Amino acid sequence: MSSLTEQRPSAAPVRRSTPKRIASLLQGVAIAVGFAMLVGGVALVAVQYRPYRIPSTSMSPTIQVGDTVLARKTDGGTVGRGDIVVFSEPLWGGATMVKRVVALGGDTVACCDAGQRLTVNGVGVDESYADEKLGPGAGFSITVPEGRLFLLGDSRANSLDSRSHLDVAGGTVAASDVVARVEAIAWPSDRMASVPRADAFDAIAGRSASRHGLLVPATYAAVGGALLVLAAGAAGGIAGLTARLLRRRRT
């Protein structure tokens, strides 16, 4: 007699339930979106901004010695009064410096009015960001040539700025020497913040301080994307661990 071999039915393929498939799809979408936000935010900051470390107290109290700032690359011809800029002026020694623009080409900048305020085109400027007024004995009156800028430090008693170079092109700096505009303090961590836009010159006709770029939104996008990726990954890991524990309890 021929032997009969018992044929066992093959096991049916295990299919994920619809809720599990939906959860897996949502997790994948969340990770993809988070990764795109992270990469996009980091890429924008890396392309448009450069870090600079502040070596002196000349911009105190706005920016302090030792701060690392993020400055957006810019054409010096687009900056306005009140912008804090990074520049290198060969006539000043060629060092990279950070100062505030207070007058543009064609402006007449002078010190001081009866309130010891800087004046631009005859208008007194209330500079709340400066640590002190220019004060007596600091008198000057300069008409800035076209294509050049007049710059001061916010720490008026501790800044080697346009006032210190009045004998060289009237203390002015070529707009083309500007390489970036400061928008934020990146380090130390307890001082991380956007640098406020100065509105002191808004009442004067012409270009006032520039609006900030996309640094803050890009930073939020990068941080939010990283958190989304981590959260989605953690949720998937917890769901998988829970499912394995439930299967073990059933066996």
Residue, then its C-alpha position, 0 to 999 in steps of 0.5 A: m500500500s502506498s503511504l498517504t502523506e497528510q497535507r496541511p493547509s498552508a498558513a494564510p499570509v498575515r495581513r496588517s489590519t487597516p488601523k495598523r496600516i493607517a498608523s504606519l502611513l501617518q508615521g511615515v508622512a510625519i517623518a517625511v514632513g519633519f525631515a523636510m522642515l529640518v533640512g529646509g530650515v538648516a539649509l536656508v540658514a546655512v546659505q543666507y547667514r554667517p556667524y561672527r564673534i564680537p571681540s569688543t564692547s563697542m556695540s553694548p548693550t545691544i550686542q555684548v563682547g563674546d556674543t556670536v551673532l548671525a548676520r544675513k549676507t547682503d549688498g551694502g547698497t540695500v542697508g538702511r539707517g539703524d541697521i547693524v552691519v558687518f564690514s571691513e574697511p581697508l582705510w580703517g585697518g581692514a579688520t572685520m567690524v560690527k557697527r550701526v549705520v546712522a547715515l546714508g549717502g547724501d545725508t548730513v549727520a551732525c552732533c549734537d542738538a540741544g538734547q545732545r542727540l545725533t541729528v540726521n538731515g536736521v532731525g534729532v534721533d532718539e536712540s534708545y539702544a545706545d548706552e549714552k548720548l554723544g555729549p558735549g565735545a563730540g561735535f561734527s557735521i558731515t555730509v556723507p558722499e553717495g555710495r558711502l555710510f556713516l557708522l557708530g557703535d551703540s556704546r558711544a564712549n567705547s567705540l572706534d567708529s566713524r567719529s574716530h576716522l573723520d580725517v579719512a573720507g569724513g569717517t565714512v565707509a564704502a557701502s560696498d565694504v558691507v558684507a552682512r546685516v546682523e539679525a540675531i544673537a546665536w550664542p551664548s545660549d542665555r542671550m539667544a534672541s533676534v536683534p530688534r529692528a531699530d525704528a529711531f530713523d523711521a521719521i526721516a525720509g529715505r531708507s530706514a532699518s531693514r526688515h529681518g529675513l527668514l532666520v526666525p521662521a527657518t529656525y522654528a521650522a528646523v527645530g519643529g521638524a526635528l521634534l516631529v521626526l523624533a516624536a513620530g519615531a518614538a510613537g512608532g517604537i512604542a506602538g511596535l513594543t506594545a504590539r509585541l507585548l500583547r502577542r506574547r501575552r496571547t501565546 
